[in-house]
Amino acid sequence: MPSNRAVAFQYLGHSTFLFTTPAGKKVLIDPWVKNNPACPEADRDIGALHTMLITHGHFDHIQDAAELALHHRPQIGCIYEIAVWLQRKGVENVSPMNKGGTQQIHDVRVTMVDARHSCGITEDDGSIIYGGEAVGYVVEFDNGFRIYHTGDTCVFGDMRIIAELYPSDVIFLPIGDLFTMSPKEAAYACRLMNAKKVVAMHYGTFPQLAGTPEELRRLTRDLGTEILAPRPGETLTQ
């Protein structure tokens, strides 16, 4: 397998990540940048953007989707109901899909998998409309490097199946508690998936999201799982 060192990702805070593929294309997962309090000011102006993936319709994962899409015109992978919502806002280049499906978007192969979470979209008037279901993504780059971004979720048994079908080099897990799993549940997810390397996300943005990478490290010490906790704005090469 070719080296995976050509894949880099920048943590923009909360659950938002900007990947650079081996070919230099940009892939953004969960477009919450402009009003994301965890995103450094210097990183809120995203340059070229080729692919966008959306895990669900909550504001802290979708708020900048339409604006970024209209400006950069990326190809967007998302569940069908969110695709329709975006199209009603004038967004083009939407590639709807559903759980279990796989599609090629530019130079990445994207599989939509299950997540356990709500998915209402808050409109400008404060009303909440149906946004389909929350999802996760397995993303395979053209050099064979594979990541699993779980989205917002609790731990669930089928994570084991996802890991068996799509063994991933890096798994992105929420740990903040209250709205997603805590470090305790995340540690159990690591055991289900025999995770070798995990990036902690969805913590610390607000005081209620009190889970910490240190706690996850303590709970997975016997597994030998490497827990990564990049600072917002930091770029890692894997």
N, C-alpha and C positions, 0 to 999 in steps of 0.2 A: 504494500500500500504506500502511496506517496506520502511524504512528510506532511503533517497537519499544521506545521508551524506557520503556514501562510494564512491561516484563519485568525483574525483578531476581533475582539469585541470591546466596545467602550460602554461602561456602565453609566447611564444617565440618571440614575436614582430610581428608587421605588422598584418597579418591575420593567423598566424601559432599557433596552439594550440596542446598540447600533453595531452590527457586524460588518466586517470587511471581508469579502470572499477572496479566494486566491486570484481571481481575475480583476479584483479591485472594485467590484460592485458593492453597493451599500444596502444592507437589509436591516430594517427597523422593526423591532417587536414591541408592541404596545406603545402607540404614539402619544405619550403624555410628556411634553417637553416644556412648552412656553410657560405654563403655570405650575409646573412641578417644583415644589419648594426644595426638593433634594437635588435638582439639576443645577450645576454651576452656571452662572450667567453666561460665561464664555462659551458654553456648549449648547446653548438654546437655539442658536442659528445653525440648523443642519444644512450642510452643503448638498451635494448630489445625493439623490435617493432613488434607488431602482426598485426595491421590493419592500412592501409593508405587510406585516402580519398582525392581526388583532385577536386577542384571546377572548375578550368579552366586552360588553357595552358599558361598564361603569366608567364614570368620568376620569378616574385615575389610570385608565388604560386606553381611552378612546378620544379624549377631549380635543386633541389636535389633529385627529385623523383627517377630517374634511379639509382643513386649511392646508396641511402639508400635502395632501393628495392633489388639491387644485393647483398648488404652486409647483410641485416637483413631478407630478404625473407618474408616480410609481405604479407597478402592478401590485394589486392588493389581494391577499388571500385572507378570507374570513368566512364565517358561517353565513348561510344564505340570508337570514333575516337582517344581519348587519349590512350585507351587500346591498340589499334593497334600500335600506335607510341611507346609505352613502350615495347611491344613484339618485335618490330624490333630492339630494343636496348638490347635484350636478357633477358628482365624481364619476370619472370614466375609468377604464382599465381595471375593473373589479372582477376578480376570479372567485366566485362563490364556491364553497365546498361544504362537506359535512363530515362528521366523525367516521373514521375508518377509510376516508378517501385520501388519495395521494395525487399530487400534480407537480409538474415542473414549472417553476417560475424563474425565468432567466436562468441563472446557473446554480440554483438550489432546488433540491427535491423536497417537497413539503408534504408531510403527513399530518392530518388533523386527528387528534386523539381526545379521549374523554377528560373532563375535569368536573369537579363537584363544587358548584358555586352558583349564585344567582347571576342574572344577566340583563336586568332592566336598563334601558337607555333613558337618561334624564333629558328631556327637551328644554328649550330655552324658557318656557313658561313654568317649569318645575314639574310638569307631568312626567310620568314614567311609562314608556311603551315597551312592548315585548321585543327583546333582542335576541331571540333564539336561546341557545344554551352556551354556557361557558365551555371553553376548550383549552387544550394544550397543543403544542406542536413538536413534532420530531423533524428536524431540519438536517438534511445531508448535503454537504458541500461537495464540489466536484472532485476533490482529492480524497474523498472517503471519510473525512472528519464529520462526526454526527453529534448533534446536541438535542437535548429534550428540555424544552421550556414548558413547565407544567401549567403555567398560568396561575390564577388564583384558585386554590383548591384545598380541601381537606385531604387527608390520606385515605386511599381506597385500595381494596385488594387487587383490582385489575392493573394497578401500577406494575405488578409482577409480570403480567402478560405483556404490557407495553415494553418493558425492559427485555423480555425474551424475544419479542418480535423485532425490536429496534434497539439493540444494545448501543448505548450512547457513550461517547467519550467524556462528556460533561453534562450534568443534570442541573437545571436551574430550579430551586425550590423556595417557595415562600416560607418565612419563619416567624412573622410578626405576631401571630395569634390574633384573636378577636374576630377578624374577618377572613382569616385563612388558618392554616395549620400553625401550630407553635413549634418550637424546637423539639418538643417531645414527640409530636406526630411526624415531624420531618425526619427525626432519627429513625422512627419505625419505617418510614418510606425508604430511607437509605438501606435498611435491612431487606425490605421486600425486593428492591431492585439491585441489591449487591453493588451499590454505587461506589465507584472508585474516586470520582471527583465531583464536587457539588459547589455551585455558586449560590450563596444565600441572597435572597431578595425579599422585597415587600416587608421591610422592617425599618423602624427608626424614622420614617417620614413624618409621622405624627406620634404624639406621646403614647397613644393607645397601642401602637404596634411595638410592644415591649420586648419581643423575642430577640435574642442576640446570637451572633455567630459563635461566640465563646461558649454559650450553653449547648449549641448544637455540636461543637467540637467535643465537649465533655461527654455528651451522650453517645457519641459515635467513636470514641477513642479506641474501643476494643475492635472496631471494624477496620480501622486503618484508613477510613475515608478522608480524603483531603478536602477540607472546607475552605473555599475561597471567599473572601469578603472584600472585593475591590471598593475603593472610595469612589463616590460619584465623580465622574469625569475621568477616572482612570481607565486606561486601555490595557488589556491583557492579550498576549499572544499565546495560542495553545497549539 
